């Protein structure tokens, strides 16, 4: 990542006008956090490194995001942004929920631009309890509760989690372990078999 | 792990009679490899460390298992041993395949003794390409092909992988990320919903 040097300031607290640069700077830090965690993993990413990548003073990162774990939560949120449209996907025609969800999920994972940060989140959560806690408490809960609110089944959050588990497992075997023939399978072949499963979990008693 | 000191020898090549101790020593090294990789992860485990844990000379480990990756493959095989009965599970009454598989899988993951090494394999595969390659080439392929050979569906290996993906995803969300309510759900509630999915993948066109 190249460093936009002209944005850098000297050490110390951010100047008042800098802290008031508003959502532009905050967004810049958030995207830098996503890139840094994706490229280096949870262990090797630091507040200082993210500040450097964003071209801002570390104090400004602390000001907006607090600790490293808060910064990781922001990075996870940025990485899961594609998932935020899922509640809208579910809201429409109930008969097609399973297929829309399967198609959308595979689309997000097929695109390296969205896949890379998601993979980083998955890796971090599997290897660091702090990262797993962030995923569990902040992001997944919020997303799953929004999805569950729209479902008309018993135990909707549990159902949403079972659907999510299938998609997470497909991501692990297809994109990480890359076991054949799943790794090279036509996305449509996966959608055809998985859509009825998701449909059943999300709509049938 | 305590070290059975009386088994230790000085450095150098194993004595002939030692190399001929046979399956007992080999099994000891394999179990030590499983424990070491489970406790330390792929990165921090060494041939020397496994030798020490097994109370044998490193040369003996090289003699039986070759490189670190070969040793990892042996550890993965030892960790996946519970999975080797799966083909037998599938062979019996076809109507109950989904339920038997879901129940068996959850049983293996509910038991910390079998869960810990499986978690280590999952973590290693997600963070080290060499570990993923071992899982992909040696173990998963062999297991999946045995399962697929017994299935009477189109693309049986693909079907077996979809079933496996669902179970891997449940393991990730229930035992690693520990997202609620899935993490605390009664295994029977999971089996009730997941069994028909596995049944469909493994037996229906």
Contacts between the chains, C-beta under 8 A, distances in Angstrom:
chain1	res1	chain2	res2	distance
A	41	B	127	7.9
A	122	B	126	6.7
A	122	B	172	7.8
A	123	B	126	5.3
A	123	B	127	5.7
A	125	B	176	6.8
A	125	B	177	5.5
A	126	B	122	6.7
A	126	B	123	5.3
A	126	B	126	5.1
A	126	B	127	7.5
A	126	B	172	7.1
A	126	B	176	5.5
A	127	B	41	7.9
A	127	B	123	5.7
A	127	B	126	7.4
A	127	B	127	5.9
A	132	B	176	6.3
A	132	B	177	5.2
A	132	B	178	7.0
A	135	B	177	5.6
A	135	B	179	7.8
A	136	B	177	5.4
A	136	B	178	6.0
A	136	B	179	5.1
A	136	B	180	7.9
A	140	B	177	7.0
A	140	B	179	5.3
A	141	B	179	7.2
A	144	B	179	7.3
A	155	B	181	7.1
A	155	B	189	7.8
A	157	B	180	7.9
A	157	B	181	5.9
A	158	B	181	5.0
A	158	B	182	6.3
A	158	B	185	6.2
A	158	B	189	7.3
A	159	B	193	7.7
A	161	B	173	6.0
A	161	B	179	6.1
A	161	B	181	7.3
A	161	B	182	4.2
A	162	B	170	7.5
A	162	B	182	7.2
A	162	B	190	7.5
A	162	B	193	5.9
A	162	B	194	6.9
A	164	B	169	7.5
A	164	B	173	6.6
A	165	B	166	6.8
A	165	B	169	3.7
A	165	B	170	4.6
A	165	B	172	7.0
A	165	B	173	4.7
A	165	B	174	7.6
A	165	B	182	7.1
A	166	B	165	6.8
A	166	B	166	4.6
A	166	B	169	5.4
A	166	B	197	7.7
A	167	B	169	6.9
A	168	B	168	8.0
A	168	B	169	4.1
A	168	B	172	5.4
A	168	B	173	6.3
A	169	B	164	7.5
A	169	B	165	3.7
A	169	B	166	5.4
A	169	B	167	6.9
A	169	B	168	4.1
A	169	B	169	2.7
A	169	B	170	7.2
A	169	B	172	6.9
A	170	B	162	7.5
A	170	B	165	4.6
A	170	B	169	7.2
A	172	B	122	7.8
A	172	B	126	7.1
A	172	B	165	7.1
A	172	B	168	5.4
A	172	B	169	6.9
A	172	B	172	6.8
A	173	B	161	6.0
A	173	B	164	6.6
A	173	B	165	4.7
A	173	B	168	6.3
A	174	B	165	7.6
A	176	B	125	6.8
A	176	B	126	5.5
A	176	B	132	6.4
A	177	B	125	5.5
A	177	B	132	5.2
A	177	B	135	5.6
A	177	B	136	5.4
A	177	B	140	7.0
A	178	B	132	7.0
A	178	B	136	6.1
A	179	B	135	7.9
A	179	B	136	5.1
A	179	B	140	5.3
A	179	B	141	7.2
A	179	B	144	7.3
A	179	B	161	6.1
A	180	B	136	8.0
A	180	B	141	8.0
A	180	B	157	7.9
A	181	B	155	7.1
A	181	B	157	6.0
A	181	B	158	5.1
A	181	B	161	7.3
A	182	B	158	6.3
A	182	B	161	4.2
A	182	B	162	7.2
A	182	B	165	7.1
A	185	B	158	6.2
A	189	B	155	7.9
A	189	B	158	7.3
A	190	B	162	7.5
A	193	B	159	7.7
A	193	B	162	5.9
A	193	B	201	6.7
A	194	B	162	6.9
A	196	B	200	7.4
A	197	B	166	7.7
A	197	B	197	4.8
A	197	B	200	7.5
A	200	B	196	7.4
A	200	B	197	7.5
A	201	B	193	6.7
